Amino acid sequence: MEDFTHFDDQGRARMVDVGIKDITKRVARARGKVYMNPETLELIKTGGIKKGNVLAVAQVAGIMAAKRTFELIPMCHSLLLTGIDLDFRYDDQRFAVEIEAQISCQGKTGVEMEALTAVSTAALTIYDMCKAVDRKMIIGEIRLVEKSGGKSGQFRREGEKDWERGDHS
């Protein structure tokens, strides 16, 4: 169990003590997609979903989720997040909305789980707001794209391209 820090010597779950770690700037970016029918994507773009502005609501949901990650994932620490940014892109070729979350803090532990939780919750919110017109939507490809800070340093997933913020209409 040496490689798994969330277990004690007896194999019981524990929350890691990060008290001796240095405070560093930590940033994480995660992405995911919601695939849908072409008509559903067009309704999102044109504001035709009866529940309201899908991406605006998904953005707020992702922000709220990032702030509450420690309440959802048992071994996550509560963090004072210094920045939460969600952005969306339309993938017209694959009829999808791509979600990106970037989370930052000055802390003793990383914000990867907060970024992944933000993306997941934004995706679920898109599904919830559009399910009346498209129950066949698929949520997928949720992944960590990049992280920096802390003892383990920099990580960047190969093949991921940067995209400009605020790319949607």
C-alpha positions as CSV (number, residue, x, y, z in Angstrom):
1,M,0.0,0.0,0.0
2,E,3.1,2.3,-0.1
3,D,2.1,3.8,-3.4
4,F,-1.4,4.7,-2.2
5,T,-1.2,7.5,0.2
6,H,-4.9,7.4,1.1
7,F,-4.5,4.1,3.0
8,D,-2.8,3.5,6.3
9,D,-0.6,0.5,7.3
10,Q,-3.7,-1.6,7.9
11,G,-5.2,-0.7,4.6
12,R,-7.9,1.6,6.0
13,A,-8.8,4.8,4.2
14,R,-7.4,8.0,5.6
15,M,-7.1,11.6,4.5
16,V,-3.5,12.5,3.8
17,D,-1.9,15.1,6.1
18,V,-0.7,17.9,3.9
19,G,0.4,20.1,6.8
20,I,4.1,19.8,6.1
21,K,3.8,20.6,2.4
22,D,4.8,24.0,1.0
23,I,2.2,26.4,-0.2
24,T,2.6,26.8,-4.0
25,K,0.5,28.1,-6.8
26,R,-1.5,25.2,-8.2
27,V,-3.4,25.2,-11.5
28,A,-5.3,22.4,-13.2
29,R,-7.3,22.2,-16.4
30,A,-9.7,19.5,-17.3
31,R,-12.0,18.9,-20.3
32,G,-14.9,16.8,-21.3
33,K,-17.6,16.6,-24.0
34,V,-21.4,16.2,-24.3
35,Y,-22.4,14.6,-27.6
36,M,-25.9,15.2,-28.8
37,N,-28.2,15.2,-31.8
38,P,-27.5,18.0,-34.3
39,E,-30.8,19.6,-33.5
40,T,-30.0,19.8,-29.8
41,L,-26.7,21.5,-30.5
42,E,-28.5,24.0,-32.7
43,L,-31.1,24.7,-29.9
44,I,-28.3,25.3,-27.5
45,K,-26.6,27.8,-29.9
46,T,-29.8,29.7,-30.6
47,G,-31.2,29.8,-27.1
48,G,-34.1,27.4,-28.0
49,I,-33.9,25.2,-24.9
50,K,-37.0,26.0,-22.8
51,K,-35.1,25.8,-19.5
52,G,-32.9,28.8,-20.4
53,N,-29.4,29.6,-21.4
54,V,-27.8,26.1,-21.2
55,L,-24.1,27.2,-21.1
56,A,-24.7,30.0,-18.6
57,V,-26.4,27.6,-16.2
58,A,-23.7,24.9,-16.8
59,Q,-21.0,27.5,-16.1
60,V,-22.5,28.4,-12.7
61,A,-23.0,24.7,-11.9
62,G,-19.4,23.9,-12.7
63,I,-18.2,26.8,-10.5
64,M,-20.4,25.7,-7.6
65,A,-19.2,22.1,-7.9
66,A,-15.5,23.0,-7.9
67,K,-16.0,24.9,-4.7
68,R,-17.7,21.9,-3.1
69,T,-15.5,19.1,-4.4
70,F,-14.3,18.3,-0.9
71,E,-17.9,17.5,0.1
72,L,-18.3,15.0,-2.8
73,I,-15.0,13.2,-3.0
74,P,-14.2,11.7,0.4
75,M,-10.4,12.2,0.6
76,C,-10.3,15.7,-0.9
77,H,-9.2,18.6,1.2
78,S,-11.3,21.8,1.4
79,L,-9.3,24.4,-0.5
80,L,-9.4,28.1,-0.8
81,L,-9.7,28.4,-4.5
82,T,-8.4,31.6,-6.1
83,G,-9.8,31.2,-9.5
84,I,-12.4,29.1,-11.3
85,D,-13.0,29.5,-15.0
86,L,-15.3,27.4,-17.2
87,D,-15.4,27.8,-21.0
88,F,-17.3,26.0,-23.7
89,R,-16.7,25.2,-27.4
90,Y,-19.0,23.9,-30.0
91,D,-17.8,20.9,-32.0
92,D,-20.0,21.2,-35.1
93,Q,-18.3,18.2,-36.8
94,R,-19.1,15.7,-33.9
95,F,-22.3,17.5,-32.6
96,A,-20.9,18.2,-29.2
97,V,-20.2,20.8,-26.6
98,E,-16.7,20.7,-25.2
99,I,-16.2,21.9,-21.7
100,E,-12.9,23.2,-20.1
101,A,-12.4,24.1,-16.5
102,Q,-9.3,25.9,-15.2
103,I,-9.0,26.0,-11.4
104,S,-6.2,27.7,-9.4
105,C,-5.2,28.1,-5.7
106,Q,-2.3,28.9,-3.5
107,G,-2.2,25.8,-1.4
108,K,-0.6,22.6,-0.1
109,T,-2.5,20.2,-2.4
110,G,-3.5,20.2,-6.1
111,V,-6.8,21.2,-7.7
112,E,-7.1,18.4,-10.2
113,M,-10.2,17.0,-8.6
114,E,-11.8,20.4,-8.5
115,A,-11.2,20.8,-12.3
116,L,-12.6,17.3,-13.0
117,T,-15.6,17.9,-10.8
118,A,-16.4,21.2,-12.5
119,V,-16.3,19.6,-15.9
120,S,-18.4,16.7,-14.8
121,T,-21.0,18.8,-13.2
122,A,-21.2,21.2,-16.2
123,A,-21.7,18.2,-18.5
124,L,-24.4,16.8,-16.2
125,T,-26.1,20.2,-16.2
126,I,-26.1,20.4,-20.0
127,Y,-27.7,16.9,-20.0
128,D,-30.3,17.9,-17.5
129,M,-31.3,21.1,-19.3
130,C,-31.5,19.3,-22.7
131,K,-32.9,15.9,-21.8
132,A,-36.5,16.8,-22.7
133,V,-35.4,17.1,-26.4
134,D,-32.5,14.6,-26.5
135,R,-32.2,11.7,-24.0
136,K,-29.5,10.0,-26.2
137,M,-26.8,12.5,-25.2
138,I,-23.5,11.0,-24.2
139,I,-21.1,12.5,-21.7
140,G,-17.5,11.5,-22.2
141,E,-13.8,12.1,-22.5
142,I,-13.5,13.8,-19.1
143,R,-9.8,14.1,-18.5
144,L,-7.1,16.1,-16.8
145,V,-5.4,18.2,-19.5
146,E,-2.7,20.0,-17.5
147,K,-1.6,20.6,-13.9
148,S,1.2,22.6,-12.4
149,G,2.6,23.3,-8.9
150,G,3.5,21.2,-6.0
151,K,6.2,18.5,-5.6
152,S,5.2,16.5,-8.6
153,G,5.5,19.6,-10.9
154,Q,4.1,20.0,-14.3
155,F,1.8,17.5,-16.2
156,R,0.5,18.1,-19.7
157,R,-1.5,15.5,-21.7
158,E,0.1,14.9,-25.1
159,G,-2.0,15.8,-28.1
160,E,-4.1,18.4,-26.3
161,K,-4.3,21.7,-28.1
162,D,-4.8,25.0,-26.3
163,W,-7.9,26.9,-27.2
164,E,-8.8,30.5,-26.7
165,R,-11.1,31.4,-23.9
166,G,-14.6,32.6,-24.7
167,D,-14.8,30.8,-28.0
168,H,-18.6,30.3,-27.9
169,S,-21.3,32.7,-29.0
